[in-house]
Amino acid sequence: MCVGVALAYSELPLLLMEQNGLDERIHDRGGEKEVRFYWAATPTLLPVWWNGRLQIVRWGNKDRTERKLPPTGWTWEDSVAGGKWSALAPEPVVVPATYGLANGVWFKLKQGMRGLVVHDRKGAPVVFLICQPATRYYQVMTRSDWMPVLVGEVI
């Protein structure tokens, strides 16, 4: 399961960084700054391209405060295709990322991952990463049976 996302610092507008208090999430990867979003972080956030603009939204329902949403940050591609989310009016989004993290292994990405946004009872957006069965290469690399649905590539 993908539990972390890194996005190049240059991809995030300064105003978005300030509005969401992301300064503490800045890391250096070989001289390049990036902003990291972890499932274990509080608050749990992810960047998403949604409604034509980059936004920072809550990642999943980790604290289980929202009863109408599953207590996770992921969903299966088959459940989305099968209409299991249709009552929540899901909207497809792209989670931009330069790296993803699964089982302690960072893997390089070209564009990002697929997700869906639904709204909690108060109308706030919540994003869930869409997963699929792992390819053999991804499974060997990360020791994970599931992988995120990637944008424009297969690992």
N, C-alpha and C positions, 0 to 999 in steps of 0.2 A: 504494500500500500504506500502511496506517495504521501509522506508526512511533512514535506517541506518544499518550498518554492523559493528560488532566488531570481531576482530581476535586476538587470543592470541599473545602477543608480541613475545613469543618464536617461533612462526610459521613463522615470517618474518626475513629473513636474514638481518644482519646489513647493508650490502652494499645496499640492496634494500631500506632500511629505509633512508639511507643517500642520495642516488640518487634522491629520491622523496620528501625529506624534510618532513618526517612523524613524527619527534620528537614532534611537537605540537599536534599531534593526540593521544598521549599516555595517557591513563587513568588507574586508579586503580579500580578494582572491587573486593572488599573483600580481598585485599592483592595480587591479581593476576593482572599483567600488561596486558593491551590489547591496540590495536590500533583501533581507531574508524574512520569509513568512513561514512560521512553524505551527503545526497543529497543536503542539504543546505550549505555545505562547499564550499569554493573556494580555489583551484580548486576542482571540483567534481571528485573523483577518487574511484576506487575499485580494490582490488586484484583479479587476475584471474589465474587459471591454464590453460595455453594455449600453444600449441606447446611443451608440455612436461616440461614446467618450470613455476615457479611463476613469475608473472609480475604485475605491477601496470599500469592500463590504465584509460583513461577518461571514466567517467560514464555518458552516455547519451549525449543529445544535449540541455542541460538546457538553454544555452545562445542563442540558435537558430541561431548560426553563420553558421551552416552547412545546407544548403537548401535541400540537398538530403536525410537527415535523419529526422525522426519525432522529434518534440520538446519535448521530454520526456526522461525518463531513464528506461522505462519499455515496455514490449510488452506482448501480450497475447499468451499463448500456442497454442490456436486455429489458430491464424494468422501465427505463425511459421509453424505449421503443414499444413496449407492451402497454403503455398508457397508465402505468401505476402511479404516476405523478400528475396525471391530467386534472385531478380535482384541485390541485394547488396552482394551476395555471403557470407551469414552468416556462421560463424564457431561456433559450440557449445563449451562452456567453463563451468568450475565450478568456482563459486565464493566461496572460502573457508571462513567459518565463524563459530565462536563459539556462536554468538548471532546475532539476527536480531531485528530491531526496527520498530514497526508499531503503530501509534496513541499513542505514549508515553509509550508503553509496550515493554520491552525487552523480547524476547523469546529465549530459549536455542536451539542450533542446534548441531547435531552430526557431520555433514561433511560440509554442506554449501548449496548453491543454484545453480540453473541452470541459465545460461545466454547465450547470443550470442554476438559474436564480428563481427562487420562490419568495413569498413574503410571509413574515410572521404575523401574528394577530394584530400587531400595532401598525402593520404595513411596511416595516423595515425589510430591506432585501437581505436574503441569506443565500450564499452560494454553496453548492455541492459539486465536488469533482466527479466526473463521469469515468468509470473504470470498466475495463474489459479483461478477459483472460490474458495473461502475459504471453508474449512470444517466447520461444525457447531461449533466444539470446538475452532478453530482458530477465527471464527467470534465472538464468545462470549468473548474470551480472549482479542482480539484487537479491536473489534468493526469495523472490516474491511471486506468488501465483497470480497476482492481479497487477495490472498496470493502468496508468491513466490513458484515456483516449487522447492521442496527440494530434496537433494541427499540422497537416501537410507532411507527416513523416511516420515511419514505423521503425521502432528500435528492435 
